[in-house]
Amino acid sequence: MALDLRPNCECCDRDLPPASPLARICSYECTFCADCVDNTLHNVCPNCGGGFVPRPIRPATEWRPGLSVAKRPPSTKRVHLAFSLAEVRAHAMLIREIAPEDR
């Protein structure tokens, strides 16, 4: 099962194409841009409370049969937060000082 590679930041709706070095994901594949992770979310996923890592870049070249962006395309479904920015900020403030591995 491959990552969804969601096409946008769930917070600001910025486009995050498959090769974007700005895409960040949590362990549930919630997807945000680096700016929102750093400045709005403070490395706290507003959905699960976990931290973020850079999203891997799926190769454009098919180095192995069936494994490339062309063979396993990214999702086209745009996802948006289910919470208001005020709720997201309050959630982040509660747990942002706790290390992600201790949340």
C-alpha angles and dihedrals in degrees: 000000000000128000115269093234092210113215101229149034108265090217108043099013092235113164112255108187119198094267096045113134087199096067117109127187138188123217090275092053094251100163129216137156120256091248093057092043091053102036108026107022098032090216092304117123106228090213106046104009094238128125132258138247131188110277112246116248114239110224117254090206118073098232091164124030112277096002114112141083089269094053096038104029123198122256118273094198111109114219125204134191117272090209134069119250088250090056091046093051092047091050092049092048091055096057110013094103091055113091111249091241090057098047 
